[in-house]
Amino acid sequence: MDREQRASKRAKLVTEVQYEGAGVRAQTRISDISMLGVFIDALSPLPAGSNIRVSFTLPSGHVIDAEGLVVHSQPRIGMGVAFKSLSGENAERIREFVDSA
């Protein structure tokens, strides 16, 4: 999808992420974030349609724990994860980060 056509503003965020889904538990990094989700760098990403749980820390120190869905997967590159549930506080912290980027 063309960056100009994205439904939500994205911000560069390079931070460690722990994720679990489809019988896999791993640690890698996020490369960008929006209010709708994150892109996780992974050599062996989970397949599209997989439910996933992610945990990462914003630069402010706020820890985000969220459930998501892998919406696209690119072998040897990574996976796009859409948030399925975010607490109000987590959503506000992500909005603050994205808006300030």
Residue, then its C-alpha position, 0 to 999 in steps of 0.5 A: m500500500d502506498r504510504e500516502q494511502r495509509a489509514s493512520k499516520r505511522a511513526k518510526l519506532v525501533t524498539e525490542v518486542q516480545y511476541e507470542g502466537a501460532g505456537v511461537r515465542a520470540q523477541t525481535r524489533i519493531s520498525d514502525i508504529s501507528m494507532l492501528g498496529v506495528f511492523i515487526d522485523a522477523l526472518s520467519p514471520l508468522p503467517a497472515g491470519s495468525n493471532i499474536r500477543v505483543s509486548f514492547t516499551l515506548p521511548s517514554g518508558h510506557v509498556i504496551d501489551a496488546e493482542g493483534l492479528v498478523v495482516h501481512s507477512q513477508p518472509r525474511i522481512g517481517m509482518g504487519v500486525a493490526f491491534k485487536s485490543l488496546s486499553g485506553e491508556n495504551a492507545e493514548r500513549i501510542r497516539e502521543f508518541v505518533d503525534s510527536a514523531 
